[in-house]
Amino acid sequence: MAWDGPILTDSGGYQVFSLARLCKITNNGVTFRSHIDGSEHNLTPEAVIELQQKLGADIIMTLDECPAIGASMAAIREAVDKTSRWAERCRKYHQGSDQLLFGIVQGGIFPELRHQSAAAITSLDFPGYAIGGLSIGEPKETTWSIVAETTPLLPPDKPRYLMGVGSPEDIIEGVSRGIDLFDSALPTRVARNGALFTAQGRVNIRKAIYRVKELPVDADCDCYTCRMFSASYLSHLFKCEELLAYRLATIHNLRFIARLMQRIEDAIRQGTFAAFKNDFLSQYQVTDEEVRLAQKKKWLNSPRHQPNASI
């Protein structure tokens, strides 16, 4: 890729969840059938470590099982047990590598299982820890309740990574609860649909108001898109379905997130994070919760995640 920055890779646990109809989970790992050509692949704890090592990533993840939000406590307990055993196998296979291997805490929305999973994963002494199994369709109130339950169980001197969370307001909320790392397809996914982040919230570049706006989408942004193109031109590209539209919108959203993280870091160093959080959230209009959950459900039920059973 000729990318000289840090790289983080996942083990595929989330894809096992989102493409569940194509997977068979056993104690040894996952048998995965490709949604592209139907070929069969076996993902064992050792195999996913080897794959990530070959990619040369700086931070890699253990293989985990991410159960659906509506799964029973018994099913999630079984997933926690598998995740713990797989983490141990990953840790053993990974020995000698200079890549940072993070363990993943599962447990659904059950505090008891989060405690069980955290105890097992932290006992393996990983360089960092991830909180998995959230932001998969549950209300945000539930997400933050489980984060608050789980974060104190993780070592304070090691990075804490909240998987699958990436909206601006959630990043700020997560940082305030002790989270250091985030990942999400949200900034790129909404960009491809014409939604761009600004300090006031997401804007829909397809709206008529932007057809005649000769200024950038965000006058305070230093990204390539805002420096080089007007909102009206970007609106035109989306109307014509030019491929450049999706590229430019993605560049803007990724830069917005990068700038936000820098501002958060600066505020923490200056001891002003609480004031920064209040100021940001007072201006930023968040997506309606019901709309957000409906969009998440629609995305999870899309053909990409629910392939034809004949494959």
VEXDREN-2710 file (C-alpha; in Angstrom, 1 decimal):
% VEXDREN-2710
k/r/px/py/pz
1/MET/0.0/0.0/0.0
2/ALA/3.0/2.3/0.4
3/TRP/1.4/3.5/3.7
4/ASP/4.0/4.4/6.3
5/GLY/1.6/5.0/9.1
6/PRO/0.2/2.5/11.7
7/ILE/-2.0/-0.3/10.6
8/LEU/-4.6/-2.2/12.7
9/THR/-6.2/-5.4/11.4
10/ASP/-9.1/-7.4/12.8
11/SER/-9.3/-11.2/12.9
12/GLY/-12.7/-11.5/11.1
13/GLY/-14.8/-12.1/14.2
14/TYR/-17.3/-9.4/13.2
15/GLN/-17.6/-10.8/9.7
16/VAL/-18.5/-14.1/11.2
17/PHE/-21.3/-12.3/12.9
18/SER/-22.4/-10.2/10.0
19/LEU/-22.2/-13.1/7.5
20/ALA/-23.5/-15.7/9.9
21/ARG/-25.4/-17.6/7.2
22/LEU/-22.2/-18.5/5.5
23/CYS/-20.3/-19.6/8.7
24/LYS/-20.1/-22.6/10.9
25/ILE/-18.5/-22.1/14.3
26/THR/-16.9/-24.9/16.1
27/ASN/-14.5/-25.1/19.1
28/ASN/-11.6/-25.2/16.7
29/GLY/-12.6/-22.0/14.8
30/VAL/-14.8/-21.0/11.9
31/THR/-15.5/-22.5/8.6
32/PHE/-16.3/-19.7/6.2
33/ARG/-17.9/-19.9/2.8
34/SER/-17.0/-17.0/0.5
35/HIS/-19.9/-14.8/-0.6
36/ILE/-17.9/-14.1/-3.8
37/ASP/-17.2/-17.5/-5.2
38/GLY/-18.5/-20.0/-2.7
39/SER/-15.0/-21.3/-1.8
40/GLU/-14.5/-22.6/1.7
41/HIS/-12.0/-21.2/4.2
42/ASN/-11.0/-22.3/7.7
43/LEU/-10.3/-19.6/10.2
44/THR/-8.5/-21.0/13.3
45/PRO/-7.0/-18.9/16.0
46/GLU/-3.5/-19.7/14.6
47/ALA/-4.6/-19.0/11.0
48/VAL/-5.9/-15.5/11.7
49/ILE/-2.7/-14.6/13.6
50/GLU/-0.6/-15.9/10.7
51/LEU/-2.6/-13.9/8.2
52/GLN/-2.3/-10.7/10.1
53/GLN/1.4/-11.2/10.6
54/LYS/1.8/-11.6/6.8
55/LEU/-0.1/-8.3/6.3
56/GLY/2.5/-6.6/8.5
57/ALA/0.0/-4.8/10.7
58/ASP/1.2/-3.0/13.8
59/ILE/-1.8/-4.0/16.0
60/ILE/-3.5/-7.3/15.4
61/MET/-6.5/-9.0/17.1
62/THR/-7.3/-12.4/18.5
63/LEU/-10.1/-14.5/16.9
64/ASP/-13.4/-13.9/18.8
65/GLU/-17.0/-14.9/18.5
66/CYS/-19.4/-11.9/18.3
67/PRO/-22.9/-13.1/19.0
68/ALA/-26.0/-11.2/17.8
69/ILE/-27.5/-8.7/20.2
70/GLY/-30.6/-10.8/20.7
71/ALA/-28.8/-14.0/21.5
72/SER/-29.6/-15.8/24.7
73/MET/-27.4/-15.6/27.8
74/ALA/-26.5/-19.2/27.4
75/ALA/-25.4/-18.7/23.7
76/ILE/-23.4/-15.6/24.7
77/ARG/-21.8/-17.5/27.6
78/GLU/-20.7/-20.2/25.1
79/ALA/-19.3/-17.4/22.9
80/VAL/-17.3/-16.0/25.8
81/ASP/-15.8/-19.4/26.6
82/LYS/-14.8/-19.9/22.9
83/THR/-13.4/-16.4/22.7
84/SER/-11.3/-17.0/25.9
85/ARG/-9.9/-20.3/24.6
86/TRP/-9.2/-18.9/21.2
87/ALA/-7.4/-15.9/22.8
88/GLU/-5.1/-18.3/24.7
89/ARG/-4.3/-20.1/21.5
90/CYS/-3.6/-16.8/19.7
91/ARG/-1.4/-15.6/22.5
92/LYS/0.7/-18.8/22.4
93/TYR/1.0/-18.8/18.5
94/HIS/1.9/-15.2/18.5
95/GLN/5.0/-15.5/20.7
96/GLY/8.1/-14.0/19.3
97/SER/6.4/-11.4/17.0
98/ASP/7.0/-7.7/17.4
99/GLN/3.4/-6.9/16.5
100/LEU/1.0/-5.9/19.3
101/LEU/-1.7/-8.5/19.8
102/PHE/-4.9/-7.2/21.5
103/GLY/-7.3/-9.5/23.4
104/ILE/-11.1/-8.9/22.9
105/VAL/-13.6/-8.9/25.7
106/GLN/-17.1/-10.2/24.8
107/GLY/-20.2/-10.9/26.8
108/GLY/-23.1/-9.2/25.0
109/ILE/-25.2/-6.9/27.3
110/PHE/-24.8/-9.1/30.3
111/PRO/-22.5/-7.5/33.0
112/GLU/-21.8/-10.9/34.6
113/LEU/-20.5/-12.3/31.3
114/ARG/-18.4/-9.1/30.7
115/HIS/-16.8/-9.6/34.1
116/GLN/-16.1/-13.3/33.2
117/SER/-14.6/-12.4/29.8
118/ALA/-12.5/-9.6/31.1
119/ALA/-11.0/-11.7/33.9
120/ALA/-10.1/-14.4/31.4
121/ILE/-8.7/-12.1/28.7
122/THR/-6.7/-9.8/31.0
123/SER/-5.1/-12.9/32.7
124/LEU/-3.3/-13.5/29.4
125/ASP/-1.5/-10.1/29.7
126/PHE/-2.0/-8.7/26.3
127/PRO/-0.4/-5.3/25.3
128/GLY/-3.9/-3.9/24.8
129/TYR/-7.6/-4.8/25.1
130/ALA/-10.7/-4.4/23.0
131/ILE/-14.3/-4.2/24.0
132/GLY/-16.2/-6.1/21.3
133/GLY/-19.8/-7.1/20.7
134/LEU/-21.3/-3.6/20.9
135/SER/-22.6/-1.1/18.3
136/ILE/-24.3/-4.0/16.5
137/GLY/-27.9/-2.7/16.9
138/GLU/-28.4/-2.1/20.6
139/PRO/-29.5/1.4/21.9
140/LYS/-26.7/3.7/22.7
141/GLU/-27.8/3.8/26.3
142/THR/-27.1/0.1/26.5
143/THR/-23.7/0.5/24.7
144/TRP/-22.5/3.1/27.3
145/SER/-23.8/1.1/30.2
146/ILE/-21.8/-2.0/29.1
147/VAL/-18.7/0.2/28.4
148/ALA/-19.0/1.7/31.9
149/GLU/-19.2/-1.8/33.3
150/THR/-16.3/-3.1/31.3
151/THR/-13.7/-0.4/31.2
152/PRO/-12.8/-0.5/34.9
153/LEU/-12.0/-4.2/34.5
154/LEU/-9.2/-3.5/32.0
155/PRO/-5.7/-2.4/33.0
156/PRO/-5.5/1.4/33.2
157/ASP/-1.9/1.4/31.9
158/LYS/-2.7/-0.4/28.6
159/PRO/-4.7/0.9/25.5
160/ARG/-8.5/0.3/25.6
161/TYR/-10.1/-0.1/22.2
162/LEU/-13.9/0.2/21.6
163/MET/-14.6/-1.8/18.4
164/GLY/-17.1/-0.6/15.8
165/VAL/-17.7/2.9/17.2
166/GLY/-16.9/5.9/15.1
167/SER/-19.4/8.7/15.1
168/PRO/-18.0/12.0/16.3
169/GLU/-20.3/12.2/19.3
170/ASP/-19.6/8.6/20.3
171/ILE/-15.8/9.1/20.0
172/ILE/-16.0/12.0/22.5
173/GLU/-18.3/10.0/24.8
174/GLY/-16.0/7.0/24.6
175/VAL/-12.9/9.1/25.4
176/SER/-14.7/10.5/28.5
177/ARG/-15.2/6.9/29.6
178/GLY/-11.6/5.9/29.3
179/ILE/-11.4/4.6/25.7
180/ASP/-8.2/5.2/23.6
181/LEU/-8.9/3.6/20.2
182/PHE/-11.9/3.4/17.9
183/ASP/-12.7/1.9/14.5
184/SER/-15.7/2.1/12.3
185/ALA/-16.9/2.1/8.7
186/LEU/-19.3/4.8/9.5
187/PRO/-17.3/7.9/8.3
188/THR/-16.7/6.2/4.9
189/ARG/-20.1/4.6/4.6
190/VAL/-22.1/7.8/5.2
191/ALA/-19.8/9.7/2.9
192/ARG/-20.7/7.4/0.0
193/ASN/-24.3/8.3/0.7
194/GLY/-23.6/12.1/0.6
195/ALA/-23.5/12.7/4.4
196/LEU/-20.5/14.9/5.5
197/PHE/-19.4/15.7/9.0
198/THR/-19.3/19.4/10.2
199/ALA/-19.1/21.0/13.6
200/GLN/-22.9/21.3/13.5
201/GLY/-23.5/17.7/12.6
202/ARG/-23.9/15.7/9.4
203/VAL/-25.1/17.6/6.3
204/ASN/-26.7/16.0/3.3
205/ILE/-24.9/17.3/0.2
206/ARG/-27.7/16.2/-2.0
207/LYS/-30.1/18.9/-0.6
208/ALA/-31.0/21.8/-2.8
209/ILE/-29.3/24.4/-0.7
210/TYR/-25.9/23.0/-1.6
211/ARG/-26.4/23.2/-5.3
212/VAL/-25.7/26.9/-5.2
213/LYS/-23.3/27.1/-2.3
214/GLU/-20.0/28.4/-3.7
215/LEU/-18.1/27.9/-0.4
216/PRO/-16.6/24.7/0.9
217/VAL/-18.9/22.3/2.8
218/ASP/-16.9/23.2/5.9
219/ALA/-15.0/26.5/5.7
220/ASP/-13.0/25.6/8.8
221/CYS/-11.8/22.2/7.4
222/ASP/-8.3/21.9/5.9
223/CYS/-8.9/18.7/3.9
224/TYR/-8.2/18.4/0.2
225/THR/-11.9/18.4/-0.6
226/CYS/-12.7/21.6/1.3
227/ARG/-9.5/23.4/0.0
228/MET/-10.1/22.6/-3.6
229/PHE/-13.9/22.2/-4.3
230/SER/-17.1/24.1/-3.5
231/ALA/-20.1/22.5/-2.0
232/SER/-22.0/23.1/-5.2
233/TYR/-19.4/21.2/-7.2
234/LEU/-19.6/18.3/-4.8
235/SER/-23.4/18.4/-5.0
236/HIS/-23.1/18.3/-8.8
237/LEU/-20.8/15.2/-8.6
238/PHE/-23.3/13.3/-6.4
239/LYS/-26.2/14.3/-8.7
240/CYS/-24.3/12.9/-11.7
241/GLU/-23.1/9.9/-9.7
242/GLU/-19.5/10.6/-10.6
243/LEU/-17.1/8.3/-8.8
244/LEU/-15.1/11.3/-7.7
245/ALA/-18.0/12.3/-5.4
246/TYR/-17.6/9.4/-3.1
247/ARG/-13.8/9.8/-3.0
248/LEU/-14.0/13.5/-2.0
249/ALA/-16.7/13.0/0.6
250/THR/-14.7/10.1/2.1
251/ILE/-11.5/12.3/2.3
252/HIS/-13.5/15.0/4.1
253/ASN/-15.0/12.7/6.7
254/LEU/-11.8/10.9/7.5
255/ARG/-10.0/14.2/7.9
256/PHE/-12.8/15.5/10.1
257/ILE/-12.3/12.5/12.4
258/ALA/-8.5/12.9/12.4
259/ARG/-8.8/16.5/13.3
260/LEU/-11.3/15.7/16.0
261/MET/-9.0/13.2/17.6
262/GLN/-6.2/15.8/17.6
263/ARG/-8.4/18.3/19.3
264/ILE/-9.4/15.8/21.9
265/GLU/-5.7/15.0/22.6
266/ASP/-4.9/18.7/22.9
267/ALA/-7.8/19.2/25.3
268/ILE/-6.7/16.3/27.4
269/ARG/-3.1/17.6/27.6
270/GLN/-4.4/21.1/28.5
271/GLY/-6.8/19.8/31.1
272/THR/-9.8/21.2/29.3
273/PHE/-11.4/18.0/27.9
274/ALA/-14.7/18.4/30.0
275/ALA/-15.2/21.9/28.6
276/PHE/-14.3/20.8/25.1
277/LYS/-16.8/17.9/25.3
278/ASN/-19.6/20.2/26.4
279/ASP/-18.8/22.8/23.8
280/PHE/-18.7/20.2/21.0
281/LEU/-21.9/18.4/21.9
282/SER/-23.8/21.7/22.4
283/GLN/-23.2/22.5/18.7
284/TYR/-23.2/19.0/17.1
285/GLN/-26.7/17.8/16.1
286/VAL/-26.7/14.0/16.5
287/THR/-28.7/11.6/14.3
288/ASP/-32.0/10.7/15.8
289/GLU/-31.8/7.4/17.8
290/GLU/-34.7/5.7/16.0
291/VAL/-33.4/6.7/12.6
292/ARG/-29.9/5.4/13.6
293/LEU/-31.2/2.0/14.8
294/ALA/-33.3/1.7/11.6
295/GLN/-30.3/2.5/9.4
296/LYS/-28.2/0.0/11.3
297/LYS/-30.8/-2.7/10.9
298/LYS/-31.1/-1.9/7.2
299/TRP/-27.3/-2.1/6.7
300/LEU/-27.1/-5.4/8.6
301/ASN/-29.9/-6.9/6.5
302/SER/-28.5/-5.7/3.2
303/PRO/-27.5/-8.2/0.6
304/ARG/-23.8/-7.7/1.6
305/HIS/-24.5/-9.1/5.0
306/GLN/-27.4/-11.4/4.2
307/PRO/-26.3/-13.2/1.0
308/ASN/-28.5/-15.5/-1.0
309/ALA/-28.7/-18.9/0.7
310/SER/-28.0/-20.6/-2.6
311/ILE/-24.3/-19.4/-2.5
END
